[in-house]
């Protein structure tokens, strides 16, 4: 594939995604959130709590993988902690994507769960980390344990156990 062909394909994909996400962009605007893409929310300040119901509603719609991933990641804000049970259930049900690794809803949900996790959620996080059926997205669930590992000997022991998992080993060993 030539560089020109690659640029053309990237441009076509961008246009396809822009068209596909129009419904959510319009719904977000109706609640006062002005974005061109759901991914604009991912690295923005967490001051869009009014968008949480819109994001949650659209997360369960059949958008392309990259859009669902952006929607899921956008729910990883402190104002969304009440969504823990819903996001946890969605994560458990979400298949591991065969296309676009790292950008899909499974990874996006893992990021959101990691961001909204409280001390009360640590047992759920540990359960998910031990369940290899969730694939490499589990790496994104390690952050809440990392933040608490020095304060809680139980978490330190769990991390030691998980450090032998091939998908988690590299990340955990990098913390030393």
C-alpha positions in Angstrom: 0.0 0.0 0.0 1.4 3.4 -1.0 1.5 6.3 1.4 -1.2 8.0 -0.7 -3.5 5.0 -0.5 -3.0 4.8 3.3 -3.8 8.5 3.7 -6.9 8.0 1.6 -8.1 5.0 3.7 -7.5 7.0 7.0 -9.4 9.9 5.6 -12.3 7.6 4.5 -12.3 6.0 8.0 -12.4 9.4 9.7 -15.4 10.4 7.5 -17.2 7.2 8.2 -16.7 7.6 12.0 -17.8 11.2 11.8 -21.1 10.3 10.1 -21.7 7.3 12.4 -21.3 9.4 15.6 -23.6 12.2 14.5 -26.5 11.0 16.7 -24.5 11.1 19.9 -22.9 14.4 19.0 -26.3 15.9 18.5 -27.6 14.5 21.9 -24.5 15.8 23.7 -25.1 19.2 22.2 -28.7 19.1 23.5 -27.3 18.9 27.0 -24.8 21.7 26.5 -21.7 19.6 25.6 -20.1 20.9 22.4 -17.7 18.3 20.9 -16.9 17.2 17.4 -16.2 13.6 18.5 -16.8 11.6 21.6 -13.1 11.3 21.9 -12.9 15.0 22.6 -14.3 14.2 26.0 -11.6 11.6 26.9 -8.8 14.1 27.7 -11.0 17.1 28.6 -11.6 18.4 32.1 -14.2 16.3 33.9 -16.9 18.9 33.9 -19.5 17.2 31.8 -21.7 15.4 34.3 -24.8 16.4 32.4 -23.6 14.2 29.6 -23.4 11.0 31.6 -27.0 9.8 30.9 -26.4 10.5 27.1 -23.1 8.7 27.1 -24.5 5.7 28.9 -27.6 5.4 26.6 -25.4 5.6 23.5 -22.8 3.1 24.9 -25.3 0.3 24.4 -26.1 1.2 20.8 -24.3 -0.5 17.9 -21.7 2.1 17.0 -18.4 1.2 15.4 -15.8 -0.2 17.8 -13.8 3.1 18.0 -16.8 5.2 18.9 -18.0 2.8 21.6 -14.5 2.8 23.0 -14.5 6.6 23.2 -17.9 6.7 24.8 -16.8 4.1 27.4 -13.6 6.0 28.2 -15.6 9.2 28.6 -17.6 7.7 31.4 -14.4 7.4 33.5 -15.0 10.6 35.5 -15.6 11.1 39.2 -19.2 12.2 38.6 -19.9 8.7 37.2 -19.0 6.7 40.3 -22.6 5.8 40.8 -22.4 3.9 37.5 -20.0 1.2 38.9 -22.6 -1.6 38.9 -23.7 -0.8 35.3 -20.2 -0.4 33.9 -19.0 -3.5 35.7 -21.8 -5.6 34.1 -21.2 -4.1 30.7 -17.4 -4.9 31.0 -18.2 -8.5 31.9 -20.5 -8.9 28.9 -18.4 -7.0 26.4 -16.4 -9.3 24.1 -12.8 -8.9 23.4 -12.6 -7.1 20.1 -10.9 -8.8 17.1 -10.3 -5.4 15.4 -8.7 -2.3 16.7 -7.1 -3.6 19.9 -6.9 -1.0 22.7 -9.6 1.2 21.1 -12.7 -0.8 21.7 -15.4 -0.8 24.3 -13.8 -3.5 26.4 -10.7 -1.4 26.9 -12.7 1.8 27.3 -14.9 0.2 30.0 -11.7 -1.0 31.8 -10.4 2.5 31.7 -13.7 3.9 33.0 -13.9 1.3 35.8 -10.3 2.0 36.8 -11.0 5.8 37.0 -14.2 5.5 39.1 -13.1 2.7 41.4 -13.4 3.3 45.1 -12.0 1.2 47.9 -15.3 -0.6 48.0 -14.8 -1.7 44.4 -11.4 -3.3 44.9 -12.8 -6.9 45.4 -14.5 -6.6 42.0 -11.3 -5.3 40.4 -9.4 -8.2 41.8 -12.0 -10.7 40.5 -11.7 -9.1 37.0 -7.9 -9.2 37.1 -7.9 -12.9 37.9 -10.3 -13.7 35.1 -8.2 -14.3 32.0 -11.3 -14.4 29.8 -11.1 -10.6 29.8 -7.8 -10.6 28.0 -5.3 -7.8 27.8 -7.9 -5.2 28.8 -7.2 -6.3 32.4 -3.9 -4.3 32.3 -6.0 -1.2 32.3 -7.7 -2.3 35.6 -4.4 -2.4 37.5 -4.3 1.3 38.4 -6.6 1.2 41.4 -4.4 -1.5 43.0 -1.2 0.3 42.1 -2.5 3.4 44.0 -3.2 1.3 47.1 -0.5 -1.3 47.1 1.7 0.3 49.7 -1.1 0.9 52.1 -2.8 -2.5 51.9 -0.8 -5.8 52.4 -3.7 -7.7 50.9 -3.4 -5.8 47.6 0.4 -6.3 47.6 -0.2 -10.1 47.9 -2.7 -10.0 45.1 -0.3 -8.1 42.9 2.4 -10.6 43.7 0.1 -13.4 42.6 -0.9 -11.5 39.4 2.7 -10.8 38.5 3.0 -14.3 37.1 0.1 -13.7 34.7 1.7 -13.2 31.2 -0.7 -10.4 30.3 -0.1 -8.5 33.5 3.5 -9.4 34.3 5.2 -6.6 32.3 3.0 -3.8 33.8 3.3 -5.0 37.4 7.1 -5.5 37.1 7.5 -2.0 35.8 6.3 -0.6 39.1 9.4 -1.7 41.1 
